[in-house]
């Protein structure tokens, strides 16, 4: 019996190739997109699942800045030392710090540009349960000239994992011996380093004669990413209170109030989803993509359900004949279920094939390196849920409907289906296009916001400006190099700074001025510049004057508007100001400019005169600058023949800050287009089916004088009413979702009325095109032939 049902099901599927092809394409595309989104969400949620991650926390530091506060994801050196020593709830603690001391790492046969290595405590490897291929995890470093490398690094530098005892040279002068090889750290981790050096390299820079005597007593410099492993059932809040108490007792400059915490413990798995202080950031995008996943699955399933339920009534005679010759209700029910199972199996196979073909493109757009494992239970759990829900809606309903009416009446063509079937399909069409309108609104607003932040004037001219770090070999010849560069064609101006203006990560609280509250901290972003920097960047001086390149400039400071406002300094020009114990005066006030992402409010900035900054900025003129760039690289090679010439254009760097947001926007746009396409597939199928059902009616109307426009309107108006209702439902939901997403940005675009009106009109236009193609075709058909059609 099962074999008979299987053959019958296959014949019925093959018999209606057009409609089943539309349904199959829509469901396969929906499954494909949903799986891509599900894998992306899983990658985001599995970030930093390394070691016993459920008990590991990152220590964030909370610092007051005037009336405001800032939360940093880094901390001071002593906090790990005292947490392990004096807080019983802390099982272990480690520190890690980027090691940017070198430009080239090389072995006897290979050399590579030095990506940031890591300085870390010896306990780092056992803390995160990193597996050693070779070496001793309990004593990984043998001294300051040792290095632990990953398996990937061993293959890269030496071509083999048998690298114990071999040497990696840094900048061709300092040699580090490999004393351990570990398994590669997972890619979706914030600890994705290849080379690990002993933290003692940094700690030995403290000689006891500086302001801070040792690394474990330095409460003033925030140099470390610090992780704590808490004991079972330990309270993070209690640990924070104890760390704050320790900091106030040990730090001679501590001024935090008794009720304010100095730290926040962030679960390591939340580091890419929440801000340093625990506010939701990327998790909002993950949640919205989760909603998109559900919407796309619903759209794809609605397509199949709509066409299946609409066309099921055409099988009334077939079902009636089966009932007359003895088929039981159970057998009819089984037949419909088998048909849906075969159909869904085909959709899964096609979806898997699409995923296999499109996976490289998806990884490229998403900026990830995701391996698609088709054996993952979570993936098949999602597919199973979709299968069951689709099976219930598309198979059980028509099976019950068709097996319930009288067979003789059905054979005569007198089938009364009631209002339920038509209402059910109308509700599904309305839902389907509501989802599509929400996706269109979201796509428009995400694109508008990304255009806004990438095109908004940051307060300086970043166009046609590139910069590079000038090594010591060049700085001693600075004047001659500047003259050579200025004499090149297409070079407009040259300037220097000690910071990356696009993303200046340097901060300090070592400031003072007349009238400052001694019980408050003030965190500023210091930027060392020369006298040409402000004019070249076209920054706007609101008060005072620029540096002049004279000796007295070393006692002058230029503050931004936010610094003046938060410090509460009235009539600032000429007032005293102190930075890093250098006492001077405020020479000018510059208009606020964005030196960080527009997701954050502008912070206080203090510009000071640096007569010997190391970062060279060059602004070019319009036109082809390839010759000038080649000449600058030749100058570089004169002084640095063994090191690559690495430079960055400011506009490209600016876009890089929003790289993840831009990728999210691209993914959203692609998914929205596919969702709309799938919706239109269903609408196309339904309009085609409706036109077929009304062939005789259309023929009669044409004979009686109805025009093509009237017949097209007849077939289109019901669908367009449903889609108009969809727009009314979707617009407020889309507005709410985008308000939620825009909370990630301090500076955001406006939600203009035309976005929502445009989304609705676009949806109606697309739907009208889809419906009209079949409506016009039906209206132009030969009426005599249609009237004869049974």
Secondary structure, 3 states (H helix, E strand, C coil): CHHHHHHHHHHHHHHCHHHHHHHHHHHHHHHHHHHHHHHHHHHHHCCCCCCCHHHEEEEEEEEEECCEEEEECCEECHHHHHHHHHCCCEEEEEEEEEECCCCEEECCCCEEECCCEEEECCCHHHHCCCCEEEECHHHCCCCCCEEEEEHHHHHHHHCCCCCCCCEEEECCCEEEEEEEEECCCCCCCCCCCCEEEECHHHHCCCCCCCCCCCHHHCCCCEEEEEEEEECCCCCHHHHHHHHHHHHHHHCCCCCCCCCCCCEEEEEHHHCCCECCCCCECHHHHHHHHHHHHHHHHHHHHHHHHHHHHHHHHHHHHHHHHHHHCCCCHHHHHHHHHHHHHHHHHHHHHHHHHHHHHHHHHHHHHHCCCCCCCCCCHHHHHHHHHHHHHHHHHHHHHHHHHHCCCCHHHHHHCCCCCCCHHHHHHHHHHHHHHHHHHHHHHHHHHHHHHHHHHHHCCCCCCCCCEEEEECCHHHHCCHHHHHHHHHCCCCEEEEEEECCCCCCCCCCECCEEECCCCCCCCCCEEEEEECCCHHHHCCCCEEEECCCCCCHHHHHEEEEEHHHHHHHCCCCCCCCEEEECCEEEEEEEEECCCCCCCCCCCCCCEEEEECCCCCEEEEEECCCCCHHHHHHHHHHHHHHCCCCCCCCEEHHHHHHHHCHHHHHHHHHHHHHHHHHHHHHHHHHHHHHHHHHHHCHHHHHHHHHCCCCHHHHHHHHHHHHHHHHHHHHHHHHHHHHHHHHHHHCCCCCCCCCCHHHHHHHHHHHHHHHHHHHHHHHHHHHHCCHHHHHHCC
